[in-house]
Amino acid sequence: MMAPNALIDTKAEGGRPRTIPMRPIELETELKEHHRAAFGWALSCCRWDRSMAEDVLQASYLKILDGRAHFLAHSGFRTWIFGVIRRTAAEHYRSWMWRRFVPLASLDGHDKEIPSGDDAESGLTHAESNARLVSQLRSLPRRQRELLHLVFYQDLTIEEAAAVLGISVGTARTHYQRGKRRLRERLQEDAG
């Protein structure tokens, strides 16, 4: 059995990889370093429902810290944690749908940042264009929305995004291209 949250040493003697446990302090440092991006991804996975995203992120961190999710260094740490968050969000959503104890959350709860130092008019213009972009992103099919978020907001490559989503690179490229085209068309319609 593999040690929880372990790294694999591929340079072990005899060509056989061995596991190197990741110390709790190293794990916590990595989680802190990627927290902002992880929360952004959780928001996207939870359709910008801040409360649900917080629950999903907390559940993801618990999985990681108690050893139910194992980092085996097959990918980068950020790619791995995004995958944990995505699976946790899917579990959370299925559980929520099963219980049906709350209505669908509105999508209005995401943060709309206005750049500091700008005058009010320019800040308002930025907020409006950001709101339009987020609104159009929300209207895309889930897979396209997730890919665009990972590539544009989280600076992952298409290959890394495919690993996070558990799909082939070819499928990821197809959804990425379709999502970009559909988003461009919708933004042009919205502006015109």
N, C-alpha and C positions, 0 to 999 in steps of 0.2 A: 504494500500500500504506500502511496506517495504521501510525503509529509505535507501538511497544509501550507499553502502559500510558499511554495518552494521554487527556487530557481534551478534550472537544469545546467549542469556543467558539461558542456559538449566536448571539452578537452580532457576528459578523464582518461586514465590509462586503459589500454585495451579497446578503445573505440566505443565502449559502452557508456552512455550518459549516466551520471549520478545526480542525485537530488541534493540541493543545498537549501536548507530552510531559510526563508526570509525572516529576519528578526522582526519582532513587533515594532520596534522603533523605526526600522526601515520601511515597514509597511505603512505606518502612520505618516511618515514623512512623504511618501509617494502619494497617499490619499490627500494630504494637505496641499501638496503641489498641484494636484489635478482637480481639486474641489470645485473651483469656479467652472471649469469646462464640464465637469461631471454634472453639476447642477443644471447647466444649460442643456445638456443632453437629456437629463431627466425631465426637464420641462417639455422638451420636444416630444419625448416618448409619451408624455402624459397630456398631450394636446394643450400645453400651456396652462394646465390647472396647477397652480402653485402649491396648494395643499397636498394634492396627490403626488406631485413631484418630490416634495419634502419627505413624504412617507416612503416613496419608492427609493429615494436616495438613502434614507436611514436604514431601510431593510437591506439594501445592497451593501452598505458599510458593515452591517451586522453579519451578513453572510461571509464577507471577506475576513472580518476580525475573528469570528468564531471558527473559521476553517471550513465552512460549507462550500465556499468558492475558492478554488486553488489557482494561483498564478504559477504557470509552468514554463513561462518564458518562450512559448511558441510564437508569441507576437510581443509587441511593445506593451508596457504596463497600461498606457492610456487606451489602447485598442482593447485590451482585455477588460478593463473596468467598464468601458462603454458597453461591451457585450453583457457583462453582469447586470448592468443597469437596465438594458433593453429586455433581458429575460425576466428580471424582477418586475419591470413595468407590465410585461405581458401577463405574468402570474397575478399581479395585483388587479389588472383590468378584468381578467377572467373571474377572479374571486368576487370583484365588485359587481360584475354582470350577473353572476350566479345569485348573489344575495339581493340585488336590486333594491337596496335600501335608500338610495339617494338618486335624484334625477341627474341626468347628464349635466356635468359642470359647464358653465359658460366658458368661453375661450377668451374672455376679456381681462383675465387676471395677470397677464404677463407685464413685465416692467417695460415702460416706454421711456427710455433715457433721452433727455434733452442735453445736448452738449453744453458743458459749463463754459462760461466766458462769452458765449455767443449772445447776440441781442435777442430779444423775445421773438421777433418776427422770423429770424433765421432758425431759431430753436423750434418754433412752431412748425415751420416748413419741414424741418428734419423729422420731427415727431410724426407729422402727417404722412410723409413718404415712407417712414419706417412702419407705421401702422398699415399702410397699403400693402407693403411688401409682406409683412407678417400675415395679413389677411389672405393674400393670394397664396402664400406658402401653405397655409392651413387648408386651403381648398384642394390641394393636390392629393392624389392617392397616397396612402401611408408610405409605401416603399419609396416613392419618388421624394416625398417630403423628408424622410429620414436620410436618404442619400445626400440630398442637397444640404441639409443641416450639417451632416458630418463633414462634408467636403468644404463648404463655405465658412461655417461658423467654427468648426473644430479643427480646421486645417489638416484633415486626414486625406490621404491619397484614396483614389477609388478602390485600390487593392485593400487598404486598411479598413475602409468603410464596408467593403464586402465581407471581411473577416468579422467585423462587429455584428453585422446583420445575419451572418451565417448563410451567405449566398455566394454563388460563383462570381468571379470577376466579370465574366461576359454578361451575366444578368445584371450586375451592378452598373456596368457601362451603359447597357440599354436603358435601365430606369433613370440613370443620371442624365442621359441625352434627352429622353422624353420629358423628364421633369424640367430641365432647363428650357426646352422649347415651349412647353405648356406655360411655364411661369412667365417667359418673355411675352407670349401671346396675350396672356391675361393682363399683364401690366400695361401693354400697349392699348388694349381695349379699355382698361380702367382710366388711362390718361386721356384717351381720345373721346 
